[in-house]
C-alpha cells in the first residue's frame, strides 16, 4: 500500500517498510509541511521507537500530489517512478543526497512514497543563492560527472531519461509549443521566442547531435532550489534533492542550469570562465581527458535551450507560484525566467554556434 496522505501513514506501515533491526515504531505523527513540493506533496514525520535503531526520529515523507494538475505533470513525465528508482538503484551515486529510508512507486508511475532525511538544519536558498553556494554545487558536480563519464551502465537503466530519448524530448517540445502563448504573455523576450521556435523545428537534429556527445549521470534540474547548504553557524550540510528526472546527458547541462538559475547575469559574466575551468579541472582529476572548453561551452549552450523549454512550460503550469516566490525573495521573476537567457543567447549567437540550430 502506498500512502496518499498523512492519514494513511500508520504505525503498522512504518514497521512494515523501515529497516528497524530489533526495534519497532510505537508512535507516528505525520503533518503536511507549510511549504508544498513542486510535483509532489511533502510532510514531516515524527517517529517514536521501542528498542535501539540507527534511524532518526524525524524524516520527510514525499508522496503523490493531491492537486490534479500537479500530479498530471508528474505522471506525464514519469517523475514519480524515476525518483523512486534513482534512490533504490543509485543511493547517492557519488553526489551528496538526502538519505532515503524507503522508496516505492506503483508500476504505472501514478503513485509514489519516499521517506527521506530531514535536511532542515541547513538552508535552501531557492532562487536567491550566493556565488559561494553555486561554487559548492559545482565542486560536487565535476567529480560526480567524472565518475559516470561515458559509463555504459547508465544506458541499461530504463528509468533514466536518455540523452536522445525521442519520447521524452518530443513531449517536452510539445508542451513547450503549447505553453508558448502563455510564455509570451509572461515576459518571454523576442530573442527567446526566436530561439525556442528554431529548436522546436529542429528536435530531430537536436537529438542526433546530442546522441554524439559525451554523457554522464546528471540531475536534470540542477539549481539551488533543489539543494540544501550548511547554515551560517555551520549546521546542516550540502545535499541535492528532487531526483525526479535523472538523465543520461552531457554533464554541462547541470553546469549551465545552476549558473543560469543561481547567478545574476553580472555575477555569471564575471565568474563563468573561472567556474568552467574549475569544472574541467575536476573532470581531469576524475580521469576525463579529451574534453575542453569549446566542447563544454557548446554542451552548456544546449543545456540553456533545455532551460528555455522548462521555463516556457512553467508559464503554463506554475507561473503564479513562481512569480510570488521569486518576488518575495526581492528578485525579478521576468529576469530569472527569460531575461538571463536572453543575454546568454545574445552573447553566444546561439543559432550560429550550434550546428543543429542553423
C-alpha positions in Angstrom: 0.0 0.0 0.0 1.3 3.5 -0.9 0.0 6.2 1.4 -1.8 9.1 -0.3 -1.9 11.5 2.6 -0.9 11.9 6.3 -3.9 9.9 7.4 -2.5 6.8 5.6 0.8 6.7 7.4 0.0 4.4 10.3 2.3 2.7 12.7 1.9 -0.7 11.0 3.0 0.7 7.7 6.2 2.2 9.2 7.0 -1.1 10.9 6.5 -2.9 7.6 8.7 -0.7 5.3 11.5 0.5 7.6 14.7 -1.5 8.4 14.4 -1.3 12.1 16.7 -4.1 13.2 15.3 -5.2 16.6 13.4 -2.0 17.3 9.8 -1.2 16.4 7.8 2.0 15.7 5.3 2.7 18.6 4.3 6.2 17.7 4.0 8.2 14.4 2.8 11.8 13.7 2.7 12.9 10.1 1.8 16.5 9.1 1.9 18.4 5.9 4.7 20.9 5.6 3.7 24.6 5.2 5.9 24.8 2.0 4.4 22.4 -0.6 6.5 20.4 -3.1 6.5 21.4 -6.7 5.4 18.0 -8.1 4.6 16.0 -5.0 3.2 16.6 -1.5 5.5 16.6 1.4 5.0 16.1 5.2 7.1 15.9 8.3 7.3 12.5 10.0 8.0 12.2 13.7 8.5 8.6 15.0 8.9 7.1 18.4 10.7 3.8 18.7 10.9 0.9 21.2 14.4 -0.5 21.2 17.6 0.6 19.6 17.7 1.7 16.0 20.0 3.9 13.8 17.0 5.5 12.2 16.3 9.2 13.0 13.1 10.3 14.9 12.3 12.8 12.2 12.0 12.2 8.4 10.4 13.8 5.5 7.7 12.0 3.5 7.3 12.8 -0.1 4.2 11.3 -1.8 1.7 11.7 -4.7 0.3 15.2 -5.2 -3.3 15.6 -4.4 -3.6 18.6 -6.9 -4.7 17.1 -10.2 -2.7 19.4 -12.4 0.5 18.9 -10.4 0.0 15.1 -10.4 -0.7 15.1 -14.1 2.6 16.8 -15.0 4.5 14.3 -12.7 2.8 11.3 -14.2 3.1 12.5 -17.8 6.9 12.7 -17.4 7.1 9.6 -15.2 8.8 11.7 -12.4 7.5 9.6 -9.5 8.8 6.3 -10.8 12.1 7.8 -11.8 12.9 9.3 -8.4 12.0 6.1 -6.5 14.2 4.0 -8.8 17.1 6.5 -8.5 17.2 6.1 -4.7 16.7 2.4 -4.9 19.4 1.7 -7.5 22.0 4.5 -7.1 21.8 5.6 -3.5 23.8 8.7 -3.8 25.7 7.7 -6.9 28.6 10.0 -5.8 26.6 13.2 -5.2 25.5 14.2 -1.7 21.8 13.4 -1.5 19.4 13.0 1.4 19.4 9.6 3.0 16.5 7.5 1.7 14.9 5.2 4.3 12.2 3.9 1.9 11.2 4.4 -1.7 8.3 2.9 -3.6 6.3 3.7 -6.7 3.5 2.0 -8.4 4.3 0.2 -11.6 2.2 2.6 -13.7 4.0 5.6 -12.1 0.8 7.1 -10.8 1.7 6.9 -7.1 4.9 7.3 -5.0 6.2 7.5 -1.5 9.7 8.3 -0.2 10.9 8.6 3.3 13.9 10.9 3.3 16.4 12.6 5.6 15.3 15.8 7.2 17.7 18.4 5.9 16.1 21.4 7.6 19.1 22.1 9.8 20.7 23.6 6.6 19.4 26.3 4.3 17.8 26.1 0.9 18.2 29.5 -0.9 15.7 28.9 -3.6 16.4 31.4 -6.4 18.4 33.7 -4.0 21.7 31.8 -4.0 25.2 33.1 -3.4 28.2 32.7 -5.6 29.8 30.5 -2.8 26.8 28.2 -2.8 26.9 27.8 -6.6 30.6 27.0 -6.3 29.9 24.4 -3.7 27.4 22.7 -6.0 29.8 22.9 -9.0 32.6 21.4 -6.9 30.3 18.4 -6.3 29.2 18.2 -9.9 32.6 17.7 -11.5 33.7 14.6 -9.6 30.1 13.2 -9.9 30.1 13.6 -13.7 33.6 12.2 -14.0 32.6 9.1 -12.0 29.8 8.3 -14.6 31.5 9.7 -17.7 30.5 7.6 -20.7 29.7 4.7 -18.4 27.7 2.1 -20.4 25.9 1.0 -17.2 23.8 4.2 -17.5 22.5 3.1 -20.9 20.9 0.0 -19.3 18.8 1.9 -16.8 15.4 2.4 -18.5 14.2 4.8 -15.8 16.8 7.3 -16.7 15.9 9.9 -19.3 18.1 9.1 -22.3 20.1 11.9 -23.8 18.3 11.4 -27.1 15.1 9.9 -25.9 12.6 10.9 -28.6 9.5 10.2 -26.5 10.7 12.4 -23.6 12.1 15.3 -25.7 9.1 15.3 -28.1 6.9 15.5 -25.1 9.0 18.4 -23.8 8.8 20.1 -27.2 5.0 19.5 -27.5 4.4 21.0 -24.0 6.7 24.0 -24.8 4.9 24.7 -28.0 1.5 24.5 -26.3 2.8 26.8 -23.5 4.4 29.4 -25.8 1.3 31.8 -25.9 1.3 31.9 -22.1 5.1 32.5 -22.0 4.7 35.4 -24.4 2.1 36.8 -22.0 4.7 36.4 -19.2 7.8 38.3 -20.3 9.3 35.9 -22.9 11.6 38.1 -25.0 11.6 38.2 -28.8 15.0 36.5 -28.9 14.0 33.7 -26.6 10.9 33.2 -28.7 13.0 33.0 -31.9 15.5 30.6 -30.3 12.7 28.4 -29.0 10.9 28.3 -32.3 14.1 27.3 -34.0 14.6 24.5 -31.5 11.1 23.3 -31.9 11.6 23.0 -35.6 14.8 21.0 -35.2 14.2 18.5 -32.4 15.3 15.5 -34.6 18.5 17.3 -35.5 19.0 18.2 -31.8 18.5 14.5 -30.8 21.0 13.3 -33.4 23.6 15.9 -32.2 23.1 15.2 -28.5 23.5 11.4 -29.2 27.1 12.1 -30.4 28.1 13.9 -27.2 29.9 12.5 -24.1 27.4 11.6 -21.4 27.3 11.3 -17.7 24.6 10.9 -15.0 23.1 14.3 -14.5 20.4 15.7 -12.1 18.3 17.3 -14.9 17.2 20.4 -12.9 20.4 21.3 -11.0 19.7 24.6 -9.3 19.8 25.9 -5.8 16.1 25.4 -5.2 16.9 21.7 -5.3 19.7 22.0 -2.8 20.5 22.4 0.9 23.6 24.1 2.2 25.2 24.5 5.7 23.8 27.4 7.6 25.8 30.4 8.8 26.6 28.6 12.1 27.8 25.5 10.3 24.7 23.4 10.9 23.3 21.2 8.2 25.1 20.0 5.1 25.2 20.2 1.3 22.8 17.9 -0.4 20.8 17.7 -3.7 17.2 16.8 -3.6 14.4 16.1 -6.2 15.9 13.4 -8.4 12.7 13.2 -10.5 14.3 13.1 -13.9 17.8 12.0 -13.6 19.3 11.9 -17.1 22.0 10.4 -19.2 23.2 13.6 -20.8 26.2 15.9 -21.0 27.4 17.0 -17.6 27.5 20.5 -18.9 23.7 20.6 -18.7 24.0 20.7 -14.9 26.7 23.3 -15.1 24.5 25.5 -17.3 21.4 25.1 -15.2 22.9 26.2 -11.9 24.8 29.1 -13.4 21.7 30.3 -15.1 19.3 29.8 -12.1 21.8 30.5 -9.3 23.7 33.6 -10.5 22.7 37.1 -11.7 23.9 38.0 -15.2 26.6 40.2 -13.9 27.9 37.6 -11.4 27.8 34.9 -14.1 29.7 37.0 -16.6 32.4 37.9 -14.0 32.9 34.3 -12.9 31.8 32.0 -15.8 35.2 31.4 -17.3 36.8 30.6 -13.9 33.9 28.3 -12.9 34.1 26.4 -16.2 37.9 26.0 -15.9 37.5 24.7 -12.4 34.9 22.2 -13.6 37.1 21.0 -16.3 40.0 20.5 -13.8 37.7 18.4 -11.6 36.8 16.3 -14.7 40.5 15.8 -15.5 41.3 14.8 -11.9 38.4 12.3 -12.2 40.0 10.8 -15.3 38.2 12.6 -18.1 40.8 13.5 -20.7 39.7 14.8 -24.1 37.1 17.3 -23.2 37.9 21.0 -23.4 36.4 24.4 -23.0 34.9 24.6 -26.5 33.0 21.4 -26.0 31.9 22.5 -22.6 30.6 25.7 -23.9 28.7 24.0 -26.7 27.1 21.5 -24.4 26.3 24.2 -21.8 24.6 26.2 -24.5 22.4 23.2 -25.4 21.6 23.0 -21.7 20.4 26.5 -21.8 18.0 25.5 -24.6 16.6 22.8 -22.2 16.2 25.5 -19.5 14.3 27.7 -22.1 11.9 24.8 -22.7 11.5 24.2 -18.9 10.8 27.9 -18.2 8.3 28.1 -21.1 6.3 25.1 -19.8 6.4 26.6 -16.3 4.4 29.5 -17.6 1.5 27.1 -18.1 1.9 25.0 -15.0 3.2 27.1 -12.1 3.6 30.8 -13.2 1.6 32.3 -10.3 3.6 30.4 -7.7 6.9 31.3 -9.4 6.0 35.0 -9.6 5.1 35.1 -5.9 8.0 33.0 -4.8 10.7 35.0 -6.7 9.2 38.4 -5.9 9.1 37.5 -2.2 12.9 37.0 -2.4 13.3 40.5 -3.8 14.2 39.3 -7.3 12.8 40.0 -10.7 10.8 37.0 -11.9 11.0 38.2 -15.5 14.8 38.3 -15.3 15.0 34.8 -13.9 12.6 33.2 -16.4 13.7 34.8 -19.6 16.0 37.9 -19.0 19.1 35.9 -18.2 18.5 33.5 -21.1 18.1 36.5 -23.4 21.5 37.8 -22.5 23.1 34.3 -22.9 21.6 33.8 -26.3 22.6 37.3 -27.4 26.2 36.7 -26.1 26.7 33.4 -27.9 24.7 34.0 -31.1 23.1 30.6 -30.5 21.8 29.9 -34.0 25.3 30.1 -35.4 27.1 28.4 -32.6 25.1 25.2 -32.6 25.1 23.3 -36.0 21.7 21.7 -35.4 20.1 25.2 -35.0 21.2 26.5 -38.4 
